[in-house]
Amino acid sequence: MDIKGNTVTVNKSSKELFDFFTKLENYEQLMPESTEKFEVDGDSFIFGLKGMPEIRLVMKEKTEFSNVTLGAASSKLPFTLASDIEKLEENQSNVTLKFNGDFNPMMAMMVKKPLTKFIETLTENISKL
């Protein structure tokens, strides 16, 4: 299952955005208002949204100034959340969030709508940076 967020333009350089996305504590600024828990632990963080199970994300991959990919810590529900950064000008970049999950059809049907909403909220909060 793939979910691609809207591309947003941010008045920051690709280096600034890359640095932002590689510091896990910064993801707290992007979380929805319904976040009940957010804790950074080394190269991972755990967060909980109201009415949903807690999720632990780990730093999986970094491509300097263009991509930061987080992934599920648990192999039960394998997925990744990538932040693709595209430099437009010296202090302006585009960011696109991409979610990729390996779910069975029933699970995909249940989580698609809340995940899409979650990606939209993260994208909206990135645009405010």
N, C-alpha and C positions, 0 to 999 in steps of 0.2 A: 504494500500500500504506500503510495507516494502522495504527499501533500506539499504543494509549493506555495509559500506565502507571497504576498504582493512585494514587488521591489520598491524600496523606499530610498529616497535621496537624503543623505545626512551631511551636514556641514562640518565634516571632520575628514582628515586625511585617511587613506587606507591604513597607514601605520597606526594612527590613533585608534581606529576601530579594531584592528587586529589585536593591539595591546589590551583594549577593553574586553574583547571576547576571550582572551587567554587568561584573564584574571577572573576566576570562577566566582568570587564574591560579588562581582559586578552584575551577575545574572539576577540578583535579588531586585535590582532596579527595574528589570524588565518583566518581572512576574506580575500576574493579575492581582487585583485587590483581594481576591478570595484566598490568597496564600496564607496558610496557617503555620507552616514550618519552612525554614530555609536554613541549612547548615552546611558550611564548607568543611571538607575533611580531606586534606592533602590534594590529590589530583581529581577529586570528585566532590559533588555536592548532592544533598538530598533535599527534596522539597515536597510539600504536601499541600494540595488544594482542597478546599472545603468539599466534602462528600466524595473524595477520590482517594485511592491508595497512594502512599508515599512512593516517590520515584527517585532512584539514585542515578545520576548521570556522571560519566567519567570522560576525561579528556582522551579522545581517540587519535586525533590527527590534527596537525597544524601545517599549513603551507603559508609561509611568511607573506603577510599583507594581502592575502587573497581568500583564505579559507580557514575556519576553525570548526572541527567536527567533534561533537559530543556523542556518546553512545550509552546505551543502557548497561548498567553494571551487572544485571541479571541476564542469564542466557534463556530464561523462560519466555520472555517477550523481547526478542532482539529488535532494536531499532537504532537509528542515528538521527541526530539533529545537526544539520550543517548550516553554518553562516557563511554565505558566499559574499565576498567584498570585491567591488569593482571600482577602481579609481577613475573618477571623472576629471577632476582638476586637482590642484595642489591641496586644497582644503574642502573637497567635496567628493563623496563616494556614494555608490549604490550598495544596498545590502538586500540580499534575498535569503530567507530561511527555507530550508528544504528538509522535510521529515520523510524518512524511509523506514517502514516497519515490515517485518516478516510475520504477518498474522494470518490465522486461518480465516476463511470468509465470514464466519459468524462473529468472531472477535472484531474483525475489520469493520463490519457493519455497525457494531455497538460503539466503537471508539472513534469512528471517522468524524462525526459531527463535533464532539467535545474537543478532539485534537485540532480540527480546523479552527475552531473558536480560539483555542489556546495559541496557535500559531499567529492568528490575526491579532491577538492581544499583544504578544511579544513584538510583532512587527510594528504595531502602533506605538508601543513604548520605545522602540529603537528610533522611530522617526522623531521622537521628542528629545533625543540626546543632543 
